[in-house]
Amino acid sequence: QVQLVESGGGLVQAGGSLRLSCVASGSIFKINAMNWYRQAPGKQRELVATIFSGGTTTYADSVKGRFTISRDNAKNTVYLQMNSLKPEDTAVYYCNADIVTSSVSTNYWGQGTQVTVSS
């Protein structure tokens, strides 16, 4: 059984920084793309950033230049460094990954971590 567990959320003032972590555990053969999504109250879940197994990254326009996604393949961990936070970044942040176990690739979600940015 594979699990994704996020940590690092919290309350921060506008302009501040937070670093989210997500650790994948279980019978993992390989992790392909790793993603961070977020969902604000009353809004749809949106893709924030992606990092592929080779290190290529993509970002939503709303976070470009402020957020950085990275991964440590040896630790099966993905990070999201969030700088210059704005109140509109307030949301539950979810880790998501395409994980290969045995010969099957499955998409997994973490339970989410709350990020609140006060003005």
C-alpha positions as CSV (number, residue, x, y, z in Angstrom):
1,Q,0.0,0.0,0.0
2,V,1.4,3.4,-1.0
3,Q,0.8,6.5,1.1
4,L,1.6,10.2,0.5
5,V,1.9,12.3,3.6
6,E,2.2,16.1,3.5
7,S,3.7,18.4,6.1
8,G,4.7,22.0,6.5
9,G,1.5,23.9,6.2
10,G,0.5,26.6,8.7
11,L,-0.4,30.2,9.2
12,V,1.9,32.9,7.8
13,Q,1.7,36.6,7.1
14,A,1.6,38.0,3.6
15,G,5.1,38.2,2.2
16,G,6.3,35.3,4.3
17,S,7.5,31.8,3.3
18,L,6.6,28.2,3.9
19,R,8.1,24.9,2.7
20,L,5.8,22.0,2.1
21,S,7.1,18.4,2.1
22,C,5.4,15.2,0.8
23,V,6.9,11.8,1.5
24,A,5.8,8.7,-0.4
25,S,6.0,5.4,1.4
26,G,5.2,1.7,0.6
27,S,6.1,-0.8,-2.1
28,I,7.4,1.8,-4.6
29,F,9.4,0.8,-7.7
30,K,9.5,4.2,-9.3
31,I,7.9,7.6,-9.0
32,N,7.2,9.5,-12.2
33,A,5.6,12.9,-12.1
34,M,5.0,14.5,-8.7
35,N,2.6,17.4,-8.4
36,W,1.3,19.9,-5.9
37,Y,-2.4,21.0,-6.2
38,R,-4.4,23.4,-4.1
39,Q,-8.0,24.0,-3.4
40,A,-9.4,27.2,-1.9
41,P,-12.8,27.3,-0.3
42,G,-15.5,27.4,-2.9
43,K,-13.1,26.9,-5.8
44,Q,-12.0,23.9,-7.9
45,R,-8.8,22.1,-7.2
46,E,-6.0,23.6,-9.3
47,L,-2.5,22.3,-10.4
48,V,0.2,24.5,-8.8
49,A,3.4,22.8,-9.9
50,T,4.8,19.6,-11.4
51,I,8.2,18.0,-11.4
52,F,9.0,15.1,-13.7
53,S,11.4,12.3,-12.9
54,G,14.1,13.9,-14.9
55,G,13.8,17.2,-13.0
56,T,11.8,19.2,-15.5
57,T,9.3,21.6,-13.8
58,T,6.2,23.4,-14.7
59,Y,4.2,26.0,-12.8
60,A,0.9,27.7,-12.8
61,D,1.2,31.3,-13.9
62,S,-0.1,32.5,-10.6
63,V,2.9,31.1,-8.7
64,K,5.7,31.5,-11.2
65,G,8.7,33.3,-9.7
66,R,7.4,32.7,-6.2
67,F,7.1,28.9,-5.7
68,T,9.8,26.3,-6.4
69,I,9.1,22.6,-6.7
70,S,11.9,20.1,-6.1
71,R,12.3,16.4,-5.3
72,D,14.7,14.0,-3.6
73,N,14.4,10.7,-5.4
74,A,16.4,8.9,-2.8
75,K,13.9,9.9,-0.1
76,N,10.8,9.6,-2.3
77,T,10.0,13.2,-1.3
78,V,8.7,16.3,-3.1
79,Y,9.0,19.8,-1.8
80,L,7.2,23.1,-2.5
81,Q,9.1,26.2,-1.4
82,M,6.6,29.1,-1.3
83,N,8.0,32.6,-1.0
84,S,6.3,36.0,-1.2
85,L,3.0,34.4,-0.1
86,K,-0.2,36.3,-0.8
87,P,-3.6,35.9,0.9
88,E,-4.9,34.4,-2.4
89,D,-2.5,31.5,-1.8
90,T,-4.6,30.4,1.1
91,A,-5.8,26.8,0.4
92,V,-5.5,23.2,1.2
93,Y,-2.4,22.0,-0.6
94,Y,-2.4,18.4,-1.9
95,C,0.5,16.2,-3.0
96,N,-0.1,14.0,-6.0
97,A,2.1,11.5,-7.7
98,D,2.2,8.8,-10.4
99,I,3.8,5.8,-8.7
100,V,4.8,2.5,-10.2
101,T,4.4,-0.6,-7.9
102,S,5.3,-3.9,-9.4
103,S,4.3,-3.2,-13.1
104,V,1.4,-1.0,-12.5
105,S,1.4,2.9,-12.5
106,T,-1.2,4.4,-10.2
107,N,-2.0,8.0,-9.3
108,Y,-2.0,8.7,-5.6
109,W,-3.1,11.7,-3.4
110,G,-2.1,12.9,0.0
111,Q,-4.5,14.0,2.6
112,G,-3.7,17.7,2.2
113,T,-2.1,20.4,4.4
114,Q,-3.7,23.8,5.2
115,V,-1.9,26.9,4.2
116,T,-3.3,30.2,5.5
117,V,-1.8,33.6,4.5
118,S,-3.0,36.5,6.5
119,S,-3.1,40.1,5.1
